[in-house]
């Protein structure tokens, strides 16, 4: 446990000094701002195509804003996180910076644990920041009651991010190159999307956690319905984490 | 050339302004870094400049993560 705190301090200093912290927060602030903006602009843009398109556009609602938010974060945001963290373990091994620490007695599992904790702290705080910005702007620009359960919509996404971080961690421990680990992470997501076609497995699929957010926000679906997917995601996350630890113990530094 | 700012941009400046500022800052810092350095981990200067200028948000992020050399 002491090893974990020591290594976490080093990790914290690293994201600060390499300016990664600022970069990641900036990007997610942007996502938070862009979502309500796109919701406001979509009808404007469509109507600028001229009046020959005789479609009546409904006024954008707060639900459109949240739709953009989840679209941006689940289709671009999480991959940016993957890009950020795909070199977290293998980059360190490549640089050889772990040799000294491990020979001086730093526990190898502590390295994996601290990396995982740091990854989760950064990802979750970036997403929460983005969520609050979208929430504020949505409340200001769309003062309606269409999206009553914004927190319920966010919870499964946060659980998914924990799962996703564990996959990134596993990828970066499994492969020596950051590109390979990035592809591994993307590959896992593709596999999950494919598995989602098989109906009996759907309820357990972590991908469910980033597909139903809007129904949750709207209130047409209850958080309970995702219980199985949440449980299986957390289970898979723990498995990936333990597996990474096992791999790390055997890894040549 | 008469470029009029569409009214909906003026109406929503509270949203536009921060986005514009953040995106430009991100792009500018990445561009300055690319131009000041000769060596990149992967790619070359032309590729990075094109990516940073034309791919919003993702371009600069990719540069800082993959292009920028680590020790300086």
Interface residues (C-beta under 8 A of the other chain):
Chain A: X18 X19 X20 X23 X26 X27 X29 X30 X33 X34 X36 X37 X40 X41 X44 X48 X76 X80 X83 X84 X87 X95 X137 X141 X178
Chain B: X6 X8 X12 X15 X16 X18 X19 X22 X23 X25 X26 X57 X58 X61 X62 X64 X65 X66 X70
